[in-house]
Amino acid sequence: MCLHCFSKLIGARDYTSEGTRDLQGHGTHTASTAAGNAVVDTSFFGIGNGTARGGVPASRVAAYKVCTMTGCSDDNVLSAFDDAIADGVDFISVSLGGDNPSLYEEDTIAIGAFHAMAKGILTVHSAGNSGPNPSTVVSVAPWVLSVAATTTNRRLLTKVFLGNGKTLVGKSVNAFDLKGKKYPLVYGDYLKESLVKGKILVSRYSTRSEVAVASITTDNRDFASISSRPLSVLSQDDFDSLVSYINSTRSPQGSVLKTEAIFNQSSPKVASFSSRGPNTIAVDILKPDISAPGVEILAAYSPLSSPSDDRSDERHAWLRTSRLFILNGLLP
């Protein structure tokens, strides 16, 4: 048991009537990203093994819970700002926001951050997750440090091995190991469960099947997300190649391998989902201000929530009794 860890979280306030426990995982993830202690030999079921630590591991955390599954009310957010200021925090990290920029007098976070600035407290705020379109940055106030998300030098790949010996490289955080065993491939966007049972479902849409051995789909995203079942997300070209193989082969087979981590030579790059400037509220102020790692981040997660946001994913029960960290595709 980590006895010194109990001094990490020194305060917790709830504004939602749910209690201070994190029921979603997002707050735990972002808090540990900012200030988590260094933990050696950490991984997500063997993926990304190494030492995980927050940006400032010597810091302590006071948490203010303002959101539920239905959203974050303005009253809750402003109350949390007021309490954080009164509590004497050194700076405020805010990992939430809307989809569109607002005028300063209508922007709850800008208003709260202005009060914090008046007391000498810096507010750090995520730029948003509405990229790659321009003019999507939501953190636009000049008194707020706006942060875009970038990739790191670790890249997660999930390979698909075909019966003809060809290997396709996709993305996902797939902790399931099929041991290289090949299964029949079936292609279709809307198939009956009876047709995919015991097979690998290949679909252009991200569909879930409780009876399929694994799934393969397509998306041009540049990040991997956790899956509740074996999954690989291919580029459009590789997906078309896979469909061609299925259509031209009498008994097409394949396997989805467990995710592996490689060195990403192209990093750092701003993530596709990270909101871009220019600033539409004050065009003479450049936003975002800086960028920081925000893709496939290894960080803590709440044991009360599924790591894949799939209720059928019961791995959260295992989280209660082990030192497991979660790889999250997005850092809002």
Residue, then its C-alpha position, 0 to 999 in steps of 0.5 A: m500500500c502506498l502510504h505517502c500517496f494519502s498526502k497527494l489529495i488534500g481536499a475535495r469538494d462536490y457541487t453535484s450532489e453525487g458525492t466527491r467520488d469520481l464516477q466517470g474517471h475523467g477527473t482522476h485522469t486529468a488530476s494525475t496527469a497534472a500532479g500524479n506521483a511517479v509510479v514505476d512498472t506501470s502499464f495498461f494490461g502490459i501496454g505502455n509499460g514504464t514509469a508514469r508521473g504527472g507534470v509536477p509530481a511534487s504538487r498536491v491536489a485539491a479537487y472540485k467536482v462540478c460535472t455529471m454525465t449530463g454536463c457542468s452547470d455554470d453555478n457549479v463552475l463559478s462556485a468551485f472557482d470561488d472556493a479554490i481561490a478562498d482555499g488558497v490554491d497556487f494555480i487552477s487546472v480546468s479540463l472542461g469547456g464547451d464546443n464553441p468560444s463565447l464572449y468573455e462576459e458570457d464565458t463561465i471559465a473566463i469569468g472565474a479565471f478573471h477572479a483568480m487572476a485578480k488574486g494572483i492565481l493562474t488558470v490553465h485551461s484546455a483549448g478544446n476538442s473540436g479540431p482540426n477545423p480552424s477557429t474552434v479554440v474555446s479558451v480565448a481569454p488573455w488571462v487564461l493559459s490555453v493549452a493544445a494537445t500534442t502527440t508524444n514519442r510513444r505511438l500505439l499500434t494494433k496490427v491485423f494479420l491476414g490469412n494471405g500473410k499480409t499485415l495491416v497496421g491500425k490504431s486502438v488500445n487493445a489489451f486482448d490477446l488472441k494469441g495469433k489465432k486466425y478467425p473467419l472474417v465477415y464484412g458488412d455494416y449491419l449484420k445479424e449476430s448469428l452471422v458474426k458469432g465466432k468471427i471477426l466483424v469488419s465494418r465501416y462503422s464502429t459497431r459493437s458485437e457481443v458475439a464477434v471475436a473481434s472487430i475491425t473498422t476504419d477512421n482517419r484519426d491520429f490517436a488510439s482509444i481503449s476498446s472493450r473488445p479486440l479492435s483495430v481501427l485502420s486507415q481508409d486505404d488499409f481498410d479498402s485493402l482488407v475488404s478487397y482481400i475478403n471479397s476475393t478470397r473463398s475463406p478469408q481469415g485474420s487475427v487482431l493482435k494485442t496493441e504494441a508501443i513503438f517510438n513515434q519519430s514524427s512527434p510532437k504534432v498537434a492532435s487532430f482533435s485539438s481545437r485550433g485558432p485563430n481567436t474569434i473573440a479577440v482576433d489580435i490575441l493568439k490562442p492557444d498559448i502553448s501545447a502539451p502532451g495530450v494523446e494516449i496519456l498513461a494516467a490514473y483512472s477511477p475504479l468506479s468507471s469502465p476504462s472504455d466507457d462500455r458498461s459491459d466492460e468489467r475490467h473496472a472491478w479488477l482496477r479496485t485491487s491493483r495498481l493499474f493506470i489508464l491510457n486515454g485518447l483524449l485529454p480535454 
